[in-house]
Amino acid sequence: MIDESTVRLSFLAALVFIVSLFAHWYRKDPLLEAIPSVGFSDPILSYFSALRFMFDALPILKHGYEKTRPGLFKIPTFRRWMVLVSGPELVEDVRKASDDVLSLYAWAIESVQFEYTLDLLEIDNDYHTDVIRSKLTRNIAVTFDKVHGEIIRSFDSSIPVHGDDWVKVPILETMQRVVCATSNRVFVGPSLCRNQDYLTLNLNFAVNVIKFATIIGMFPKPLKPVVARVLSNLPSQIRQEMEFIRPMVEERFARMEEFGEDWDDKPNDLLMWLMSEANGVERSLAGVARRLLVVNFAAIHTTSITLTNALYRLLSNPEYVEPLRHDVESAVAEEGWSKAGMDRMHKVDSFLRETQRLDSLDYLSLFRLALRPFTFSNGVTIPAGTLIAAPTGAIHRDGENFPNPEEFDGFRFAKLHERDGNDVARCQALSASPDNLTFGYGRHACPGRFFAVNEVKALLAHVIDGKQAPRSLLIGSLRVPGKANAMFRKRQR
């Protein structure tokens, strides 16, 4: 938790920093001025528009999208203008742009304050992304029995139902622990994935990264290291992670030293894959611990929020329970609880994708920071230093992309699959395309989406009862599910 003194210091930093922010607006750039604005563009009044965006982003994005599509529009944030791309051609422009011109990595370093939060030993080394894209994805079928077993065990532990009794549980918090345990069954194995202290550490680390990134980002660069040392508890959490995995890492490194890369009973988990692929300073306890935290940071909360939103949709639309149950039972009868079985659950997949379409974690995606001036295919040029994004919330509600776009149709994509059977990939929840930006698009699309979607689909086989979902918490473009309890009991056969 962040104490009162931290909050006061943060507000002081914001007040001090407002001077440089105010000066920023007076450094007008003719390239940006040529792009239509949504909200006030005046140097002072623009802050009111930025404040409104913090609490009511979707209407602003939809207005700009509908006003300019296909084209560009910009909205003010507290730091700079953000340019939004509205139209598939411009989305393609962003996808095709080289990393030395439009950089996802530069945006991530700035937004998450990598240097002071995640504290990677080699900040420009993202070898863990290749491990996820290759090893984790290729092993989904092989590790599925472990995932399914952990889902059953974790649900039984988190929701202890007895007989015909109903048990009330907080949905979001429960799903976070279930997803954390299930994911870490593949990440670090059974001993740690069932250690409640280990799960709590990884759940809290992700939240603290965002908190401290926000605070540190308020300060000018010369003060950031000092602020990080004084305020952040992330280094202590990294040390805790190291102690949790130390016995396994030391034993495995010893075996690698003795037997090379292959030996009997060699573990097949993310920890082992990271240790095998790491080089130099990353091939150490400190390096591997940081990479595990980064993967948990990226995976657990996004997956648990997606699952929670899907369960809320079931609460609001109980008529989908029986058709989804039939979809699960039919697939399991054909393929068993397996990766192949998940692939046959077209209605479950459709329900998940429709949930993602309307309840995506972020109403923005495809973030890039322009390192050099960039000219779009429509001839508009943006200057270096411009933040770019795609208005996902508006794109996913475009009537040209989706008929009756504001209506939740859980089987929308299953119907498309039946109609266009040869274009299965376009209908799947894990697809990445100009009209489905939940996982990004192009070479930087989320590498873990294949594992995440299969995990959520397996979790959705559990049935929940209820009537109405709570309101979500909106923080800028981020959409966090509200808290609610749900009643669970054993299925009545």
N, C-alpha and C positions, 0 to 999 in steps of 0.2 A: 504493500500500500504506500502511496505517496502522502507524506504528512503535510500539516498546514504550512509549515515554513517553506516546503518545496513549492506549494501552490503559490504562496506570496512571491517567492523568488521568480517563478515563471511569469507571473503578471508583471513584475518589475522589468524582466527581460523584454517582454512584449512592448512595454511602454518605451523603453530605451530604444528598441529596434525600430519603433514606428517612425523615427526620424529618417533613417535610411530608406525605409519603405516609402515614405512620403516623397522623398527626393527621387526615388525610382520612377514614380509616375510622371515626373516632369522631364525625364529623359525620354522624350517621345521619339518613337521610331516610325518613319513614314510607311514602312512595310506593314507593321502591325496596325497602324491607323487605317490602312486600306481594307482591313478585314472587318466585316460587320460585327458589332458588339451586341450582346444580350445583357441588359441591365445598364446602369450608369457607367459612362466612360470618363466622367470628370474625376480629376485626381483625388478629390475628397469624397464625393458621393459614391465613387466606385467601391469604397469600403462597405457601404450599406449593401450593395449588391453581393459582395463577397460574403458578408455575414448572412444574407438570405440564403445563399448557396449552401452554407454550412448546415442549414436546417430544412431546406426545401429544394433539393437539387433537381429532382425529376422534372417538375414543371418547367424549370429554366432550360434544361437540356432539350426537352420536347419542343419548346417554343423555338429555340435556336435551330434545331434540326429541321422542323417543318418550314421555318422561314427561309432557310438557305439551301436545302437539299436539292441537287447535289452541289456542295460547295463547302466553304469554311465559315466558322463563326468563332468568336472569342468571348470568354467570360473572365471577370477579374477574380483573382484570388488574393490572399493577403501578402503574397510575395511577388507575384508577377501575373501577367496575362497568360491564360491557358487557351490554346487554339484547338478547336474540335473539328474533326473531319466528318462530314455528313454525306455519305454516298459511297457505294462499293468501289468506284474507281479510285477515290482518294484513300480508302482503306488499303487498296492494293498498292498505292504509292508508298504508304508507310511500311507495308510488309516487304516490299522490294528494296527499300533504302538500305544502304550498307551501314554497318554499326559505327563506322567512323564519321557518319553524317547525322543519322538519327539513332541515338543510343538508348537502349533499354537499361543497360548497365549503369550509365551515368545518372539516369533518373533514379534507379534503385539506391545507388550510393547516397544521393541527396535526400531521398524521402525516408529511408530507413536509417540513415546515418551509420552505414556499415562499419566505418572505421572505429566508431565509439560504442556500438551496440553488439553486433555479431562478432566483432573482434577476430576475424579470420587471420591466421598467420600469414597467408598470402592472399591479400584482398582481391587481387585480379585473377585468381585461380578458381575456376568454377568446375573442377573435375567431377564434383559430386553430381552435377547436372547430367553429365554423360553417363555416370553410373546409374542414375534413375532412368534415363531414357533407354539404356540398353539392358543392363542386368535386371533391374526391378521389373521392367515391362516384360522381358523374355521369361521371367520366372513366375508370372502371375498364375499360370496353370499349375506349375509345379508346387507352389506354396499355397494353393487355394484351400486344401484340406486344413492346413494350419490356421488360415484366416477364418474359415467357417467354424472350426472347433473353438477358436477364441471368441467369436461372436456369441456362440451359445454359452460358453463359460462366463463371459463378461456380462451378458444380459441376466443370467441366473444370479450372478453376484450383485449386480447393481439394482435389479428389480426382483426381490425375493418373494415371488408369488407362492401361495400355498392353497391347495384345493381350489375352491371356487371363489376365494376371497379376492377383492380388489385391492390393489396397492397403489397409493398416490406417490408420484415421483416428479421432481422438476425436470422438464424435458431437456432443455439446453444443457444444463450441468451434467445430467446423466449421459446424454449422447456424447458430450465431450470426453468423458472418462471411457465410455465404451469404444469410441473411435481411437482414442489414444492407446488403449490396451490392444485393440485389434491391429492397428498399424504397427505398433512396436513388437508384436509377435513376429513380424517379418523383418523389422528393423534390428532388434537385439535379442530375440529369442524369448522362451517362456519364463525364465527366472526374473528378468527385469520387467517384462511387460505386465507381470502380476504384482509387482512391488508398488504399493500405493504411494510411497514417498517419491519414487522415480517418476511415476505418472504425474504427480502434483508438480514436481520440478519442471517438467517439460510443458505442462499446461500453463504454468505461471510465467515461464520464460518468454513465451510468445507474446503474452499480454504486456509484460514489462518492456520488451523491445519496442513496441509501439508507443508506450507511455514515454519512455526516455528518449526515443527518437524525436517525438514531438517537442519535448522540453529542450533538448540539445539543439534542435533545429532553430530555436528562437534566438540563439546567440550568434554573434559574428564568429568567423572561423578561428581567430586567435584565442578566443575564450572557450571553445568547445572542449578541448582536452581537460581543462581545469574543471568545467562543469560536469563532465563525465566522471572524473575521479571523485568529485565531492558528492554527487547525487546518485549515481547509478549503483545498483546492487548486482548488475549483470555479471561482473567478474567473479563474484562469489558463487553465483549460480553455475558459471562455467566450471569452476573448481569442483563443485558438487557433482556435476556430470562426469568429470574426470574420475572422481573417486568411485562412482557407481560402476563405471565400465572398466576400471583399472584391472581387476582380476582377469576378466575375459581377454582384454587387449594384451596384457603381458603374456598370458598363456598362449594365445594365438601367434604372437610375434615369435615366441620361443619355438613353436612348432614350425613356423615358416622358416626360421633360421636352420632348423634341423632337417626338415623334409622338403623344403622348397615350397612350391605353390600347391602341391597335391599331397594329401595324406588321408588315411582312413577316417571316416566320420568328420570330415571337414565341414564346418557349419555353412549352411546356405542361407545367409541373411545379409541385410544391408551393411551391418558392421564389418563382416568379412569382405564384402565387395569393396567397401571403402578402403580397408586396410590393404587389399591387394593392389588397388589402383593408385594409391597415394605415393608420392615421391618427395624426396628431400625433407624439408621441415614438416611437411604435412604427414609424413609417415611416422607419426609419434602419437602418444596418448593425447597430448594437448590438441594436435591437429585433428585427429579423428573425433574427439569429443565435440569440438566446435562444429564439425560437419554434421554430426548427428543432431545437434541442437538446431542447426539451420534447416535440416530436412523436416524435423518436427515442427519448427516454426512455420514452414510453408504448407505443411500437410494437415495438421490436426484440426486447427480451428476452421479452416476453409471447408474441410470435409464434414465436420460436425455441424456447422451452420447449414450446409446444403442438406444434410440428413434431417436436421431440425425443421427446416422450411418444408421439406417433403412431408414430414409427419404433421405439421400444422395444416398443410393442404388436405391431408387425409381427415384431420379433425373437422375441417370446414366442409369437406365433400365426402361423407361416409359412403355414398353410393359407389365409390370406386373400390371399396375394400374387397367385395366379392369378385369382381372381374380381375383384380390384381392377384387375389389369392388363387384363382383358377389359372392365371398365367404362370404363377410360380409352380403350382402343383403339376401342370402339364409339362413344363420344362424339366422339373426334377424327375418326373416319371420317365422322361426320355433320356436324360443325360446325368441324372443324379445331381448332388450338390457339387458342382464343378464349374470351371471357367466356361466350358461348353454349355452348361446349363444356364449360366448367366447370359450368354450370348443369345439364347433362345427366348429370353424374357422381354419380348418386344413391347408389351404394354407397360411393364415396370420401367423400362428404359425411357419410353415416351413420357410417362408420368414424371420421371426425374428431369428430363429435358424441359418439359413445360414448366416445371417448378423453377428451374434455373432461368428460363426465359423471363418470367415475371418477378422472381424473387432472387435475382443474382446478388451475390455478396457486395458487388460494387457497381454503381451505375456508370462507371467509366472503365475503360480498358485500353489496351494497346498504347500504354504510356511510352513516350520517347522524349528525350532531351536533345534539341538540335545543337550539335557541336559546330556546325558550319551552316551558312545560309542554305536553304533547301527550296527548290522550286517544284511545286506539284504539277501534275499533268494538265491542270486547268490554267496554268500560267502564273498562279499566285505564288509569291516567294515569301518565306518567313526568315527572320534574321537568326543568327546564332544565339543560343541562350533561351530560345522559345521552348516552352513545355507544350507537348502535343498529346492528345488522347482521342479516343473514339467514344461517343456518347452511347454506350451500350444500352442503357435504359431506354433510350429513344429508338435505337435501331431495332431492339427486340419488340417494340410496340408499333412498328411501322406496318400499316395495313397493306402496303404493297408486298411486304415480306410474309405477313401472317394475317389471313382473313380474321375479322373480329378480334383484333389484337389485344383488347383489354379483357377478353373473356378467357377464363381458365378452362382449357380443354385438355384434360389429362391424357387423352388418347389421340391428340392432334397428329403426332409424329408416327404413331402406329398406323393410323389411317394412310398417311403418306407412304409408309413402308409397304402397305398392302397394295396401294395404287401404283407405286413406282418401285417394284420389287428389286430392280437391278441397280437402284441408287440407294442402297442400304446406308452407306457411310454418311450421306447427307442428313439422314434422319436420326442418327445416333446422338446420345447425350454427350459423348466424348468428341464429337466432331468440332472442327475449328474452321470457320468460313466467314466471309464478310457479313453474313446475317446471323451468325452464332459465335459471339466473341466472349463467351463465358470463360473459356480457357485461353484467351488470346488468339493469335493467328500467325501462321507462317512458322519460320524456323525457331521463333521464341515462344511458341505455344507451350503451355504448361507440360513439362515432360512427364509428370506424375499423374496425368489425367486418366490414363488407362487403368492404373492401379486404383485410383480414387473412385472412379465410376463403378468398377466391379465391386469394390468394398461397399459402397452405398447401396448398390442394387441388392447385394446379399443381406444387408441390414434391413432393407425395406420389406423383406419377407415377414418381418414381425408386424403384428397387427395392433393398432392403437384405436381407442374409442374416444370420442369427444364431439363437440359441436362447433365451436368457433375458435379460430386462432387469435392470439393476442396481437396487438399492433407491434410493428417493428420499430426499433430505435434507429433513427437516421442521423448520421454524423457526416455532413458533406455528402459525397457520393457513396459512402459506405452504408450498407443496410444490414443491421445486426438484428437477429430475431429477438422479440420481446420475451420475457420470462413467463412461463406458464407451467402448471402441473397437469399431468395426465393420469388417468386410471388404467392400470394394466391388470389382466388376470390371464390364467391359462385358457387357451382356446377351447371352446365348447364344441366337441365333435358330435 
